[in-house]
Amino acid sequence: MASNASEESVKASWALAKSQGMDAFQGNAHLECQALLTLLREVGVHVILTGETEDFDKLQNVKGAPWVSKALKKNLYEPGAVERFFVGLL
């Protein structure tokens, strides 16, 4: 029973982090997250701060590995595809 409660807690925390981004973290946890994100950027890892990768193409009705396969077929990895996504947001 404890592992189910723990698993549900992790799922709830993950959902909160995806929906609120850095705002999901308070106090020292927020500062530690900022430090981690800075280190990741310095080595070339860019984290999506709110949401999930699937948000780059919501027309696909799948998640996870099937989404990645479809995204690769649509060439979403090309620089122009991501740039067009962000231009639409601004």
C-alpha positions in Angstrom: 0.0 0.0 0.0 2.8 2.4 0.9 4.4 2.1 -2.5 1.1 2.9 -4.3 0.7 6.1 -2.1 4.3 7.0 -2.8 3.9 6.4 -6.5 0.8 8.5 -6.6 2.6 11.3 -4.7 5.4 11.2 -7.3 2.9 11.4 -10.2 1.1 14.3 -8.5 4.4 16.1 -7.9 5.5 15.5 -11.5 2.1 16.8 -12.8 2.5 19.9 -10.7 6.0 20.6 -11.9 4.9 20.2 -15.6 1.9 22.5 -15.2 3.6 25.2 -13.0 7.3 24.9 -14.0 9.7 26.6 -11.5 6.7 28.0 -9.6 6.1 24.5 -8.2 9.3 24.8 -6.2 9.5 26.9 -3.1 12.3 28.2 -0.9 15.6 26.3 -1.1 14.2 23.8 -3.6 13.6 26.7 -6.0 17.2 28.0 -5.6 18.5 24.5 -6.1 16.4 24.0 -9.2 17.7 27.3 -10.7 21.3 26.2 -10.0 20.7 22.8 -11.6 19.1 24.4 -14.7 22.1 26.7 -15.0 24.5 23.8 -14.9 22.5 21.9 -17.4 22.4 24.9 -19.8 26.2 25.2 -19.5 26.7 21.6 -20.8 24.1 22.1 -23.5 21.0 20.5 -21.9 18.0 22.8 -22.3 15.0 21.8 -20.1 11.5 22.7 -21.1 10.5 24.9 -18.1 6.8 24.3 -18.2 4.9 21.6 -20.0 6.3 18.7 -21.9 8.0 17.9 -25.2 4.7 16.8 -26.7 3.5 20.4 -26.4 5.7 21.2 -29.5 3.1 19.3 -31.6 -0.3 18.9 -30.1 -1.8 17.7 -33.3 -0.5 14.3 -32.6 -2.9 12.3 -30.4 -0.1 10.2 -28.7 2.5 10.6 -26.0 5.9 9.2 -25.1 7.8 7.0 -27.6 4.9 7.0 -30.2 5.0 10.8 -30.1 8.8 10.8 -30.7 8.5 8.5 -33.7 5.8 10.7 -35.3 7.8 13.9 -34.5 10.9 12.4 -36.2 8.9 11.5 -39.3 7.6 15.1 -39.4 11.2 16.5 -39.0 10.3 18.4 -35.9 14.0 18.2 -34.9 15.0 20.6 -37.6 15.9 24.0 -36.3 13.2 25.8 -38.3 10.4 23.7 -36.8 11.2 24.6 -33.3 11.8 28.3 -34.2 8.4 28.4 -35.9 6.8 27.0 -32.7 8.3 29.8 -30.6 7.5 32.5 -33.0 3.9 31.5 -32.8 4.0 31.9 -29.0 5.4 35.5 -29.1 
